[in-house]
Amino acid sequence: MRQRGLRRRLVTRLVTRLVTRLVPAAALAVCALTSPLAAQRLRGQVFLPDSATAARGIIVVAADEAGKPMGSALTSERGDFQLALPAAGRYVVRALRIGYARRG
């Protein structure tokens, strides 16, 4: 019985030491990995004017403040799109459809 109690205390001490040393190191590693990434992602969904029907086959374009296109994507069957942009910043996002005139 004494040996079980001694083993249990030794294991508890060992685990406590490992946890108190490894957890801060792991937390620091996670913080280091959360730095801003080189590319940013913009995701969304496009709907028709009825706000209920997903718009498929729509071209979504993101342009910088100077009007230079920085990324584009085609919407899926469900109207979903995902754009990879070069960096964080301000973008103008437009949805284009063949056969429709651009407003404004």
Secondary structure as GFF3:
##gff-version 3
##sequence-region A 1 104
A	DSSP	alpha_helix	2	33	.	.	.	ID=ss1
A	DSSP	beta_strand	40	45	.	.	.	ID=ss2
A	DSSP	beta_strand	59	63	.	.	.	ID=ss3
A	DSSP	beta_strand	69	74	.	.	.	ID=ss4
A	DSSP	beta_strand	80	85	.	.	.	ID=ss5
A	DSSP	beta_strand	92	96	.	.	.	ID=ss6
###
